[in-house]
Each structure stands twice: as structure tokens, then as C-alpha cells.
């Protein structure tokens, strides 16, 4: 599995890599509640309203379970969305599955982090 390659492909809008790293059954959930399938995800990365300049990961935990890997991390995203600066920090849960000898993203859910008071 290559989370770094997926993030780099999202930043560079690399269609081939996005398609290679995602399962046909992809369910990609955003922290806003929007859920996309594989074709919607790829199309929105390539030509949607958001452009990424950086995607940084911290506190990553990977738990393998056979041909599945459960990944949790904190993701900090910078870019531009609908002409406005984008700077968010979210939690992410991903499920990666080994298919045909390669790790592919099967499911991803972003979620808002609780505010620290």
C-alpha cells in the first residue's frame, strides 16, 4: 500500500496512479459527508473545485489483517477550493485491500476532529 503515492497523485492530478491505487469498489467519504465512488473520486481530483498543494500525514497507525490493512491518521490538507484557500486538519480511516498482488484503497472516511478547548 502506498498512502504517500496516493497523496502525491492527488496533488499532481495523476489519473493513472489514482486508478491503479484505488479499488473498483471504492467508497471515498469526505469529512463534509459527501461520498464518492471510484469514478467520481478520480474525476473530482482531476477537474473538481479543489486543488491540493500539500497533504501531510501524522499519527499514522497501520493494522494489517490478512489481505486487509486498517489505517488511521491525522491529515493536514492545503490547497484551494472554489477560489478560496483550503487549510483543514481531519481524521482519516482507510481500508486497503490486497488485490492481484497490489494494495488498493477500498474505503476511506474523513471526519472532523473534536475542537480542543
C-alpha positions as CSV (number, residue, x, y, z in Angstrom):
1,X,0.0,0.0,0.0
2,X,1.3,3.5,-0.7
3,X,-0.5,6.2,1.0
4,X,2.3,8.6,0.1
5,X,1.8,7.7,-3.6
6,X,-1.9,8.3,-3.4
7,X,-1.5,11.7,-1.8
8,X,1.2,12.6,-4.4
9,X,-1.2,11.5,-7.2
10,X,-4.0,13.7,-5.7
11,X,-1.6,16.7,-5.7
12,X,-0.3,16.1,-9.2
13,X,-3.7,15.0,-10.6
14,X,-2.1,11.8,-11.9
15,X,-5.1,9.8,-13.3
16,X,-3.2,6.6,-14.0
17,X,-1.8,6.4,-10.4
18,X,-5.2,7.3,-8.9
19,X,-6.8,4.5,-10.9
20,X,-4.1,2.0,-10.0
21,X,-4.2,2.7,-6.3
22,X,-8.0,2.6,-5.9
23,X,-10.3,-0.5,-6.0
24,X,-13.2,-0.5,-8.4
25,X,-15.5,-0.8,-5.4
26,X,-14.0,2.4,-3.8
27,X,-16.1,4.3,-1.3
28,X,-14.4,7.6,-0.6
29,X,-16.0,9.6,2.2
30,X,-15.2,13.2,2.8
31,X,-15.3,15.0,6.2
32,X,-18.2,17.0,4.7
33,X,-20.4,13.9,4.4
34,X,-20.0,13.6,0.6
35,X,-19.3,10.0,-0.5
36,X,-17.9,9.2,-3.9
37,X,-17.3,6.0,-5.9
38,X,-14.1,5.4,-7.8
39,X,-15.1,7.3,-11.0
40,X,-16.5,10.3,-9.0
41,X,-13.3,10.4,-6.8
42,X,-10.9,10.3,-9.8
43,X,-13.0,12.8,-11.8
44,X,-13.2,15.3,-8.9
45,X,-9.5,15.1,-8.2
46,X,-8.7,15.7,-11.9
47,X,-11.2,18.5,-12.6
48,X,-13.2,19.3,-9.4
49,X,-13.3,22.5,-7.5
50,X,-10.4,21.6,-5.2
51,X,-6.7,21.7,-6.0
52,X,-4.3,20.3,-3.4
53,X,-0.8,21.8,-2.8
54,X,0.1,19.6,0.2
55,X,-1.3,16.5,2.0
56,X,0.6,15.8,5.2
57,X,0.0,12.8,7.5
58,X,0.7,12.5,11.2
59,X,-0.1,10.0,14.0
60,X,-0.5,7.2,11.4
61,X,-1.4,3.7,12.6
62,X,-1.5,0.7,10.2
63,X,-3.1,-2.6,11.4
64,X,-2.7,-5.5,8.9
65,X,-5.4,-8.2,9.0
66,X,-4.6,-10.8,6.2
67,X,-5.2,-9.1,2.8
68,X,-6.7,-6.0,4.5
69,X,-5.0,-3.1,6.3
70,X,-6.8,-0.7,8.5
71,X,-5.1,2.7,8.5
72,X,-5.9,5.7,10.8
73,X,-4.2,9.0,10.7
74,X,-4.5,12.8,11.0
75,X,-4.3,14.5,7.6
76,X,-3.5,18.2,7.1
77,X,-4.6,19.4,3.7
78,X,-3.6,22.7,2.0
79,X,-4.8,23.9,-1.4
80,X,-7.6,25.9,-3.0
81,X,-11.3,25.2,-3.1
82,X,-13.7,27.2,-5.3
83,X,-11.2,30.1,-5.4
84,X,-10.7,30.2,-1.7
85,X,-7.7,29.0,0.3
86,X,-8.2,25.5,1.8
87,X,-6.4,24.6,5.1
88,X,-8.0,21.7,7.0
89,X,-6.9,19.1,9.5
90,X,-9.1,16.0,9.7
91,X,-9.0,12.4,10.9
92,X,-9.0,9.7,8.3
93,X,-9.8,6.0,8.4
94,X,-8.8,3.9,5.3
95,X,-9.3,0.3,4.4
96,X,-6.7,-1.0,2.0
97,X,-7.1,-4.5,0.3
98,X,-4.6,-6.5,-1.5
99,X,-6.0,-7.3,-5.0
100,X,-3.9,-9.1,-7.6
101,X,-0.8,-8.6,-5.5
102,X,-1.2,-4.9,-5.2
103,X,-2.6,-2.8,-2.3
104,X,-5.7,-0.8,-3.4
105,X,-7.7,1.7,-1.4
106,X,-11.1,0.1,-0.8
107,X,-12.7,2.6,1.6
108,X,-11.8,6.0,3.1
109,X,-13.7,8.2,5.5
110,X,-12.6,11.6,6.6
111,X,-14.0,13.1,9.8
112,X,-13.9,16.3,11.7
113,X,-11.6,16.3,14.7
114,X,-13.0,17.5,18.0
115,X,-12.1,21.0,18.9
116,X,-9.6,21.3,21.8
117,X,-10.7,23.8,24.4
